């Protein structure tokens, strides 16, 4: 699971000030650094990077709020 977190963090940090330390539980939407349009880019990255398909019913913002939540979501998809 750490590999998921590291990969997600590296992707997100491409779009942030390198001085910002993005914590696993930090809400990336409430932080103001990312918006709902960026989440679509994140979803495309996740599907490609982890070779999973995110179904329409899984497109809730709650599945993409933090590195921890995203990592758990990916893990649940990979184990299916």
C-alpha positions as MATLAB code, in Angstrom:
seq = 'XXXXXXXXXXXXXXXXXXXXXXXXXXXXXXXXXXXXXXXXXXXXXXXXXXXXXXXXXXXXXXXXXXXXXXXXXXXXXXXX';
ca = [
       0.000    0.000    0.000;
       2.917    2.353    0.576;
       3.753    2.085   -3.100;
       0.267    3.389   -3.917;
       0.731    6.303   -1.548;
       4.171    7.158   -2.906;
       2.974    7.048   -6.505;
      -0.076    9.196   -5.758;
       1.986   11.684   -3.737;
       4.544   12.041   -6.551;
       1.757   12.705   -9.051;
       0.106   15.317   -6.826;
       3.391   17.033   -6.009;
       3.941   17.728   -9.698;
       1.151   20.293   -9.353;
       2.108   21.729   -5.966;
       4.782   23.937   -4.551;
       7.610   21.535   -3.739;
       7.879   23.114   -0.292;
       4.471   21.772    0.690;
       4.518   18.451    2.528;
       1.375   16.603    1.490;
       0.188   14.431    4.378;
      -1.625   11.116    3.879;
      -4.840   12.298    5.557;
      -4.844   15.861    4.203;
      -8.056   16.649    2.320;
      -6.719   17.690   -1.074;
      -9.999   19.350   -2.062;
     -10.449   21.398    1.117;
      -6.790   22.447    0.966;
      -7.593   24.565   -2.092;
      -4.651   23.165   -4.025;
      -6.815   20.963   -6.233;
     -10.323   21.306   -7.630;
     -12.922   18.943   -9.049;
     -11.578   19.342  -12.598;
      -8.149   18.242  -11.424;
      -9.728   15.167   -9.837;
     -10.716   14.003  -13.336;
      -7.049   14.205  -14.340;
      -6.144   12.287  -11.180;
      -8.716    9.605  -12.012;
      -7.274    9.179  -15.517;
      -3.801    8.842  -13.994;
      -4.983    6.245  -11.459;
      -6.708    4.153  -14.126;
      -3.635    4.151  -16.337;
      -0.991    3.768  -13.622;
      -2.702    0.981  -11.683;
      -4.492   -0.619  -14.640;
      -7.937   -0.402  -13.082;
     -11.293    0.847  -14.302;
     -13.153    3.303  -12.129;
     -16.867    2.819  -12.652;
     -19.301    5.743  -12.878;
     -20.833    4.893   -9.500;
     -17.334    5.127   -7.931;
     -16.788    8.700   -9.121;
     -17.684   10.170   -5.741;
     -15.342   12.893   -4.534;
     -15.213   10.982   -1.253;
     -13.072    8.321   -2.993;
     -10.430   10.913   -3.930;
     -10.150   13.272   -0.939;
      -6.752   12.236    0.416;
      -3.749   10.089   -0.363;
      -4.898    7.613    2.295;
      -8.437    7.353    0.878;
      -7.188    7.049   -2.706;
      -4.700    4.374   -1.712;
      -7.401    2.353    0.055;
      -9.692    2.743   -2.939;
      -7.005    1.480   -5.337;
      -6.226   -1.435   -3.041;
      -9.904   -2.437   -3.002;
     -10.019   -2.313   -6.810;
      -6.805   -4.280   -7.294;
      -7.946   -7.044   -4.934;
     -11.200   -7.599   -6.845;
];
